[in-house]
Amino acid sequence: MDKQTHRGTLEMVAAMLISGTIGWFVLLSGLPVLDVVFWRCVFGALTLLLVCALLGHLRPGLLNRVTLMLAVVSGVAIVGNWLLLFASYSRASISIGTAVYNVQPFMLVILAALLLGEKLTLQKLAWLSVSFLGMLAIVSAHDNVEQGGDDYLVGIAFALGAAFLYAVAALIIKKLKGVSPHLIALIQVSVGVLMLAPVADLATLPKGEQTWSILLTLGVVHTGGMYVLLYGAIQKLPTALTGSLSFIYPVAAIAVDWLAFDHQLTALQWLGVAAILLAAAGMQQGWRWYPRQGAGLSPKP
């Protein structure tokens, strides 16, 4: 492994481990989701503003009107994604919310097929079916979990909504090739500040050093720092390795949920989680259900 790949791997692992602890910090804050996301955007914007300034990404002319508009719309989707995902944690648990959220690659595939005309292959449909069966297993287990049945289903719906909004944002970001990802992230969190300032409870500020330290960590570490690590890794690693390492995130989130809150999944929920993660890995890595046509045959002269 060369030095660049080694460094990129370490950056990606660190980014995924940081992501896996987000739910813990969100619930630990004890604040309404709106307020948590608002302060995450505030501290994240300040951090990314400094990063962009140091990297020279604040020069005039880097964005035209169209790219700025697309970045703003992606920001609306990302902030909505955070609101729904964080709201799912207290209803369906961090483990289940994160697992369900990992259906977003399939939503991206479907949106790309509907809006961009990309081909929806039999292989992708097969993995989509596995993911859907995993979803059914998780949903059908709601009568056996500690949370109330309706609240649990609402949590799953929120996680699905978060996955959909992430897919929308990813689709838009595809149109922003050539724009610094750090600058895109700065615009997204800045949009979050403007969106949520009118509805966040600014009249009653968070109290206590612990609460402020949690919010600061969510903004500086889980937003600014995580984006820097993630984008640095993506630039250094091949796509297949990036996709493989991304599954550290749900595994870490499930482990944190168990260690911090003693949330243990039922056998049926574990089966559903495994099916979703297997399907997402299979699609990202291009695993086939059938051998390539002509595989094993000698090439024609």
C-alpha positions as CSV (number, residue, x, y, z in Angstrom):
1,M,0.0,0.0,0.0
2,D,1.5,3.3,-1.1
3,K,1.7,6.3,1.3
4,Q,-1.2,8.1,-0.3
5,T,-3.5,5.1,-0.1
6,H,-2.4,4.5,3.4
7,R,-3.2,8.1,4.5
8,G,-6.5,8.1,2.6
9,T,-7.5,4.8,4.4
10,L,-6.7,6.3,7.8
11,E,-8.7,9.5,6.9
12,M,-11.7,7.4,5.7
13,V,-11.7,5.2,8.8
14,A,-11.5,8.2,11.1
15,A,-14.3,10.0,9.2
16,M,-16.6,6.9,9.5
17,L,-15.8,6.4,13.2
18,I,-16.6,10.0,13.8
19,S,-19.9,9.7,11.9
20,G,-20.8,6.6,13.9
21,T,-20.9,8.6,17.1
22,I,-23.1,11.4,15.8
23,G,-26.3,9.8,17.2
24,W,-24.8,9.5,20.6
25,F,-24.0,13.2,20.8
26,V,-27.4,14.2,19.4
27,L,-29.3,12.2,22.1
28,L,-26.8,13.2,24.8
29,S,-27.4,16.9,24.2
30,G,-31.1,16.5,25.3
31,L,-32.1,19.4,23.0
32,P,-34.8,19.4,20.4
33,V,-33.6,18.3,17.0
34,L,-34.2,21.7,15.4
35,D,-31.8,23.3,17.9
36,V,-29.2,20.6,17.6
37,V,-29.1,20.9,13.8
38,F,-29.0,24.8,14.0
39,W,-26.0,24.9,16.3
40,R,-24.3,22.1,14.3
41,C,-24.7,24.3,11.2
42,V,-23.4,27.4,13.1
43,F,-20.2,25.8,14.4
44,G,-19.8,23.8,11.2
45,A,-20.0,26.9,9.1
46,L,-17.4,28.7,11.2
47,T,-15.0,25.7,11.0
48,L,-15.5,25.3,7.2
49,L,-15.1,29.0,6.6
50,L,-11.7,28.8,8.2
51,V,-10.8,25.7,6.2
52,C,-11.9,27.2,2.9
53,A,-10.0,30.4,3.7
54,L,-6.8,28.4,4.3
55,L,-7.3,26.4,1.2
56,G,-8.0,29.4,-1.0
57,H,-11.6,28.4,-1.8
58,L,-13.1,31.9,-1.1
59,R,-11.8,33.6,-4.2
60,P,-14.3,35.5,-6.3
61,G,-15.4,33.7,-9.5
62,L,-15.3,30.2,-8.2
63,L,-19.1,29.9,-8.5
64,N,-21.5,31.1,-11.1
65,R,-25.1,31.8,-10.5
66,V,-26.2,28.3,-11.6
67,T,-23.7,26.4,-9.4
68,L,-24.5,28.6,-6.4
69,M,-28.2,27.9,-6.8
70,L,-27.5,24.1,-7.1
71,A,-25.3,24.2,-4.0
72,V,-28.0,26.1,-2.0
73,V,-30.7,23.6,-3.1
74,S,-28.4,20.7,-2.0
75,G,-28.0,22.5,1.3
76,V,-31.7,22.5,1.8
77,A,-31.8,18.8,1.2
78,I,-28.8,18.1,3.5
79,V,-30.3,20.1,6.4
80,G,-33.6,18.3,5.9
81,N,-31.7,15.0,5.9
82,W,-30.1,15.8,9.3
83,L,-33.4,16.9,10.8
84,L,-35.2,13.7,9.8
85,L,-32.3,11.3,10.6
86,F,-31.7,12.9,14.1
87,A,-35.4,12.7,14.8
88,S,-35.4,9.0,13.9
89,Y,-32.8,8.2,16.7
90,S,-35.2,8.8,19.6
91,R,-38.0,6.9,18.0
92,A,-36.4,3.8,16.3
93,S,-33.0,3.9,18.0
94,I,-29.6,4.9,16.5
95,S,-29.0,1.3,15.2
96,I,-32.3,1.0,13.3
97,G,-32.3,4.6,12.1
98,T,-28.7,4.2,10.7
99,A,-29.5,0.9,9.1
100,V,-32.6,2.1,7.4
101,Y,-30.7,5.3,6.3
102,N,-28.3,3.0,4.4
103,V,-31.0,2.4,1.7
104,Q,-30.0,5.8,0.3
105,P,-27.7,4.3,-2.5
106,F,-30.8,2.6,-3.9
107,M,-32.9,5.8,-3.8
108,L,-30.1,7.5,-5.7
109,V,-30.1,4.7,-8.3
110,I,-33.9,5.1,-8.7
111,L,-33.8,8.9,-8.9
112,A,-30.9,8.7,-11.5
113,A,-33.0,6.3,-13.6
114,L,-36.1,8.5,-13.4
115,L,-34.5,11.9,-13.8
116,L,-31.2,11.3,-15.7
117,G,-32.2,8.2,-17.7
118,E,-29.5,6.0,-16.3
119,K,-30.0,2.3,-16.9
120,L,-31.6,0.3,-14.1
121,T,-30.0,-3.1,-14.5
122,L,-31.2,-6.5,-13.4
123,Q,-28.3,-6.7,-11.0
124,K,-29.3,-3.4,-9.3
125,L,-32.9,-4.5,-9.1
126,A,-31.8,-7.7,-7.4
127,W,-29.8,-5.9,-4.7
128,L,-32.7,-3.4,-4.4
129,S,-35.0,-6.4,-3.6
130,V,-32.6,-7.7,-1.0
131,S,-32.6,-4.3,0.7
132,F,-36.4,-4.1,0.5
133,L,-36.7,-7.5,2.2
134,G,-34.4,-6.2,4.9
135,M,-36.6,-3.2,5.4
136,L,-39.6,-5.5,5.8
137,A,-37.8,-7.6,8.4
138,I,-37.0,-4.4,10.4
139,V,-40.5,-3.0,10.2
140,S,-42.2,-6.4,11.1
141,A,-40.1,-6.5,14.3
142,H,-41.8,-3.3,15.7
143,D,-44.1,-5.2,18.0
144,N,-41.1,-6.8,19.8
145,V,-39.1,-3.6,20.6
146,E,-39.2,-1.4,23.6
147,Q,-40.4,1.7,21.8
148,G,-44.1,2.1,21.1
149,G,-45.1,0.5,17.8
150,D,-46.4,3.8,16.1
151,D,-43.4,5.8,17.3
152,Y,-41.0,3.1,16.0
153,L,-42.7,3.2,12.5
154,V,-42.5,7.0,12.5
155,G,-38.8,6.7,13.3
156,I,-38.3,4.3,10.3
157,A,-40.3,6.7,8.1
158,F,-38.0,9.6,9.2
159,A,-34.9,7.6,8.4
160,L,-36.3,6.8,4.9
161,G,-37.1,10.4,4.4
162,A,-33.5,11.3,5.4
163,A,-32.2,8.8,2.9
164,F,-34.3,10.2,0.2
165,L,-33.1,13.8,0.9
166,Y,-29.5,12.6,0.9
167,A,-30.0,10.9,-2.5
168,V,-31.5,14.2,-3.8
169,A,-28.5,16.1,-2.5
170,A,-26.1,13.6,-4.0
171,L,-27.8,13.9,-7.4
172,I,-27.5,17.7,-7.3
173,I,-23.8,17.5,-6.2
174,K,-23.1,15.4,-9.3
175,K,-23.8,18.5,-11.3
176,L,-21.2,20.5,-9.3
177,K,-18.1,18.8,-10.6
178,G,-15.1,21.0,-10.4
179,V,-16.4,22.9,-7.4
180,S,-14.4,22.4,-4.1
181,P,-16.4,19.9,-1.9
182,H,-15.3,22.0,1.1
183,L,-16.9,25.1,-0.4
184,I,-20.1,23.1,-1.2
185,A,-20.2,21.9,2.5
186,L,-19.7,25.5,3.7
187,I,-22.6,26.7,1.5
188,Q,-24.8,23.8,2.8
189,V,-24.3,24.5,6.5
190,S,-24.6,28.3,5.9
191,V,-28.0,27.5,4.3
192,G,-28.8,25.5,7.4
193,V,-28.1,28.5,9.6
194,L,-30.4,30.8,7.5
195,M,-33.1,28.1,7.3
196,L,-33.3,27.3,11.0
197,A,-32.6,30.6,12.6
198,P,-36.3,31.7,12.4
199,V,-37.5,28.4,14.0
200,A,-34.7,27.5,16.4
201,D,-35.3,28.4,20.1
202,L,-32.8,31.3,20.3
203,A,-34.7,33.0,23.1
204,T,-33.6,30.2,25.4
205,L,-30.0,29.3,24.8
206,P,-28.6,25.9,25.7
207,K,-27.4,25.8,29.3
208,G,-24.3,24.2,30.9
209,E,-20.8,23.6,29.7
210,Q,-21.5,20.0,28.8
211,T,-24.3,20.9,26.4
212,W,-22.2,23.6,24.7
213,S,-19.3,21.2,24.4
214,I,-21.5,18.7,22.7
215,L,-22.8,21.2,20.2
216,L,-19.3,22.5,19.6
217,T,-18.1,18.9,19.0
218,L,-21.0,18.3,16.6
219,G,-20.1,21.4,14.6
220,V,-16.3,21.3,14.7
221,V,-15.6,17.6,14.7
222,H,-18.6,15.9,13.3
223,T,-19.1,18.5,10.5
224,G,-16.0,20.5,9.8
225,G,-13.4,17.9,10.7
226,M,-15.4,15.0,9.3
227,Y,-15.9,16.7,5.9
228,V,-12.2,17.5,5.7
229,L,-11.2,13.9,6.4
230,L,-13.9,12.4,4.2
231,Y,-13.2,14.6,1.2
232,G,-9.4,14.1,1.7
233,A,-9.9,10.4,1.7
234,I,-12.2,10.4,-1.4
235,Q,-9.5,12.3,-3.4
236,K,-6.8,9.7,-2.4
237,L,-8.7,6.4,-2.6
238,P,-10.1,4.3,-5.4
239,T,-13.9,4.2,-5.5
240,A,-14.2,0.5,-4.5
241,L,-12.1,1.0,-1.4
242,T,-14.0,4.1,-0.4
243,G,-17.3,2.2,-0.7
244,S,-15.9,-0.7,1.4
245,L,-14.7,1.6,4.2
246,S,-18.0,3.5,4.3
247,F,-19.6,0.5,6.0
248,I,-17.6,1.3,9.1
249,Y,-20.1,4.0,9.8
250,P,-23.2,1.8,10.4
251,V,-21.2,-0.8,12.3
252,A,-19.8,1.9,14.5
253,A,-23.2,3.5,15.1
254,I,-24.7,0.1,16.1
255,A,-21.8,-0.5,18.5
256,V,-22.2,3.0,20.0
257,D,-25.9,2.4,20.4
258,W,-25.3,-0.8,22.2
259,L,-22.5,0.5,24.5
260,A,-24.0,3.9,25.3
261,F,-27.7,3.1,25.5
262,D,-27.8,-0.7,25.8
263,H,-30.1,-0.9,22.7
264,Q,-30.0,-4.6,21.6
265,L,-31.5,-5.7,18.3
266,T,-33.8,-8.7,18.0
267,A,-32.8,-11.6,15.7
268,L,-35.2,-10.4,13.0
269,Q,-33.8,-6.8,13.2
270,W,-30.3,-8.1,12.9
271,L,-31.4,-10.0,9.8
272,G,-32.9,-6.9,8.3
273,V,-29.8,-4.8,9.1
274,A,-27.5,-7.4,7.6
275,A,-29.7,-7.6,4.4
276,I,-29.6,-3.8,3.9
277,L,-25.9,-3.5,4.4
278,L,-25.1,-6.6,2.3
279,A,-27.3,-5.2,-0.5
280,A,-25.7,-1.7,-0.3
281,A,-22.2,-3.3,-0.3
282,G,-23.1,-5.6,-3.2
283,M,-24.4,-2.7,-5.4
284,Q,-21.5,-0.3,-4.6
285,Q,-18.9,-3.0,-5.2
286,G,-20.6,-4.4,-8.3
287,W,-21.1,-7.9,-6.9
288,R,-22.9,-10.0,-9.5
289,W,-25.6,-12.6,-8.9
290,Y,-24.5,-14.4,-12.0
291,P,-21.2,-14.8,-13.8
292,R,-20.3,-12.4,-16.6
293,Q,-21.3,-13.6,-20.0
294,G,-18.4,-15.6,-21.4
295,A,-16.6,-15.7,-18.0
296,G,-14.0,-18.5,-17.9
297,L,-13.9,-18.8,-21.7
298,S,-10.7,-18.2,-23.7
299,P,-10.6,-14.9,-25.5
300,K,-11.3,-15.0,-29.2
301,P,-8.2,-14.7,-31.4
